[in-house]
Amino acid sequence: MGNREALLAAARTCVYQRGFAQTTARDIATEAGVSLASIGYHFGSKERLLTEAFTQATGHMLGDELAERIRGAARDRSRAQAFADTWTGVEELFARHRDGIVASAENLIRGHRSMAADQLHMASVHQHAIAGFAELVSELHPALTEPQARAIGKLYFVLVNGLALQWISDPSSPLPTGEELVTAIAALAPNS
């Protein structure tokens, strides 16, 4: 593992242990076993390092597992049933990645309050995630048009983020089931 990758991993470790506010650049460099100057060389600032560490980690963490849920749910099912099956029980996914989700929520807020470059980076990551969901939806449901697949990709992105935040803020209340989400979407259809 190179210095860049070591810093990304160390940033996640330090934030999981201390939180964003208590993590210093020195903590990260020490954890990574590199010089403090390496942060500036590879990322420009501690803030940019943290932004990249958590946007990257969350994308892999939730995105990959959610993609597998979507693939598994699509086997021999209608689009509506596949959608419902994807979201039913998603709390299990959130529970497995609780620390990462909490850190990512902190990172989003921190990024919102920081430099424009961090905001642009996060926007780029979001667009990449939406495109990935849209591509997956197109692959699994080839009869959809590109605008339909893109709209569904956006919906998946909004749902995973919104449901994760709802779960973090109130883990004792049940999230909407996949069937409830399908019912809500169907009720909004023009011919309902």
PEWO-V91463 format. One record per backbone hydrogen bond with DSSP energy under -0.5 kcal/mol. CO is the residue of the C=O (numbers start at 1). NH is the residue of the N-H. E is the energy in kcal/mol with one decimal. If there is no record, write none. Layout:
co = {CO:CO}
nh = {NH:NH}
e = {E:E}
This chain:
co = {2:3:4:5:6:7:8:9:10:11:12:13:14:14:15:19:20:22:24:25:26:27:28:29:29:35:36:36:37:38:39:39:40:45:46:47:48:49:50:51:52:53:54:55:56:57:58:58:59:59:60:61:62:63:64:65:66:67:68:69:70:71:72:74:78:79:80:81:82:83:84:87:89:90:91:92:93:94:95:97:98:99:100:101:102:103:104:105:106:107:108:109:111:115:116:117:118:119:120:121:122:123:124:125:126:127:128:129:130:131:132:133:134:135:136:137:141:145:146:147:148:149:150:151:152:153:154:155:156:157:158:159:160:161:162:163:164:165:166:168:170:177:178:179:180:181:182:183:184:185:186:189}
nh = {6:7:8:9:10:11:12:13:14:15:16:17:18:19:19:23:23:24:28:29:30:31:32:33:34:38:39:40:41:42:43:44:44:49:50:51:52:53:54:55:56:57:58:59:60:61:62:63:63:64:64:65:66:67:68:69:70:71:72:73:74:75:75:77:82:83:84:85:86:87:88:90:92:94:95:96:97:97:98:101:102:103:104:105:106:107:108:109:110:111:112:113:114:119:120:121:122:123:124:125:126:127:128:129:130:131:132:133:134:135:136:137:138:139:140:141:144:149:150:151:152:153:154:155:156:157:158:159:160:161:162:163:164:165:166:167:168:169:170:171:173:181:182:183:184:185:186:187:188:188:189:192}
e = {-2.5:-2.5:-2.1:-2.4:-2.6:-2.6:-1.8:-2.3:-2.9:-2.3:-2.5:-2.0:-3.2:-0.5:-2.1:-0.8:-0.8:-0.5:-1.9:-2.7:-2.7:-2.5:-2.3:-1.2:-2.3:-1.3:-1.2:-0.7:-2.3:-2.6:-2.7:-1.0:-0.8:-1.9:-2.6:-2.5:-2.6:-2.8:-2.1:-2.3:-2.1:-1.7:-2.0:-1.8:-2.1:-3.1:-2.4:-1.1:-0.7:-0.6:-1.3:-1.0:-2.9:-2.4:-1.8:-2.0:-2.7:-2.6:-2.7:-2.5:-1.5:-0.6:-0.7:-1.3:-2.8:-2.5:-2.4:-2.8:-1.9:-1.5:-1.8:-1.6:-1.8:-1.9:-2.9:-1.9:-1.0:-0.5:-1.0:-2.4:-2.7:-2.5:-2.3:-2.3:-2.2:-2.4:-2.4:-1.8:-2.8:-3.1:-2.1:-1.5:-0.9:-1.6:-2.6:-2.2:-2.5:-2.4:-2.2:-2.3:-2.5:-2.4:-2.1:-2.3:-2.5:-2.4:-2.1:-2.4:-2.7:-2.5:-2.1:-2.7:-2.5:-2.3:-2.4:-2.3:-2.0:-2.5:-2.6:-2.4:-2.4:-2.4:-2.4:-2.1:-2.7:-2.1:-2.7:-2.8:-2.8:-1.9:-3.0:-3.1:-1.6:-2.2:-2.4:-2.7:-2.4:-2.4:-1.9:-0.5:-1.5:-2.1:-2.4:-2.6:-2.4:-2.5:-2.8:-2.0:-0.9:-0.8:-1.2:-2.0}
